[in-house]
């Protein structure tokens, strides 16, 4: 009546276990009823799990073998009970068991995803979600959830649209959403995050002033500060209003607020958002009086008379781009003068060239000049294997500083979210950030905690030695696992271990080049073994080079 699914051999942590799903790949009933559809759903979940187990085996994943083994046995029994319930015409029980099998299968799929030992795991805490926490108890609940999912950094939206989460003072006007809070919301968040060893990097807006198609608080009080397009419009294509980066009073207004945060709060970083021109392609904005007059004074040309196809237009682009760069430089210098350990980051348009073309944002230069410690490219896409991969891979080839891709939770299902985190871990294993808390569900946190974030991760920039040690430990486990499966010889294991031990030292200057090493040492590896070990050594190399 039911066919046996093939045995899946999954070696874990230097011991070989045999896991079998004796559940049916396809149940053939003697009688067809509507509830057979429930069985097909359960079988689909089981077959997806089967495929993932095969992948886990081929990747020699380091996972919790005991949890997986016990769950597979339980799943096997549940499936047999499902078939029996169908045969006994207990359709309500069939539905209940299908739901249980599907959820348990998904849980096991999460458990066989490997968790990296060293990486940044962040999310943006948007102001609406922050406000709804409504006080310390709400903050504690959110952070408990984040801690269980092993997040280690939060970007709380702190200054935006001329408003702030912190109480009114000479520089800030508190958003009315926070009026019912007892105490300072940012201070409460910092205190509770510190207890859970989660870093706090306030997320602050820079040149974007409002997003509702009309001036916000800042431009209502200072209309002359507006950035404009060639026709004098202040509202961009994306319905937002912007501040002119050419004005000293604008820069001072913003910088004073960032300085206040660094002086008055125990924070580990500042996250700059909208540090650019409106996203209008080749900067259609920048025609406000201050920018135009500044360009005239420097180059003796009127931007209004420059044709877009001329070489002078390139000069006009470079000038406007330099205004944003100057702001980044000034922010960095002033904030670091107060706290030299402060980490300054920026949320940027993905793709170095694309960012310059679309928003006059030369963020690769900012990294090169050490104005920023890292960037968070807004790689918001549902296109997993081309767009996301292309953005990250191309930038990683040339950058000597870390980037942590932003993942668009608001565009994704829970399954898609996990798939994107897994894909980013392959091409950028040192970390990523999720946008945003408003879209993270209880199921998202649960799925992350079950698999891809199941183990705590060291923040690489905080402890390089511990990060390298963690990756070294992972590779040694992998070698043991491969050896237990008789897919590598003792000579190769000894050679690779010696190489690894030298590389994992913080002060080691040996270049990480796994392919060259195995060629020079005449080590012959199976293609699959070589692929997996090379990815591990590339991960080690990233941490050595980037931090």
Secondary structure, DSSP 8 states (H G I E B T S, - for coil): ---B--EEEEEETTEEEEEE--SBSS---SS--TTHHHHHHHHHHHHHHHHHHHHHHHTT----HHHHHHHHHHHHHHHHHHHHHHHTT-HHHHHHHHHHHHHHHHHHHHHTS---SB-EEEEEE-HHHHHHT-SHHHHHHHHHHHHHTT--EEEEEEEETTEESS---SS--B-GGGTT-SS-HHHHHHHHHHHTT-EEEEEEE-SEEESSSS--HHHHH-GGGB--BTTS--B-TTS-EEB-TT-HHHHHHHHHHHHHHHHHS--SEEEEE--SS-SSSS-SB--SHHHHHHHHHHHS--GGG--TTSHHHHHHHHHHHHHHHHHHHHHHHHHHHH-TT-EEEEEE-SSHHHHHHHH---HHHHHHTTS-SEEEE----S-IIIIIHHHHHHHHTT-SS-B-EEEEGGG--HHHHHHHHHHHHHH-TTEEEEE-GGG--HHHHHHHHHTTTSS--B-TTT-HHHHHHHHHHHHHHHHHHHHHTT-S-HHHHHHHHHHHHHHTSTT------HHHHHHHTT----HHHHHHHHHHHHHHHHHHHH-
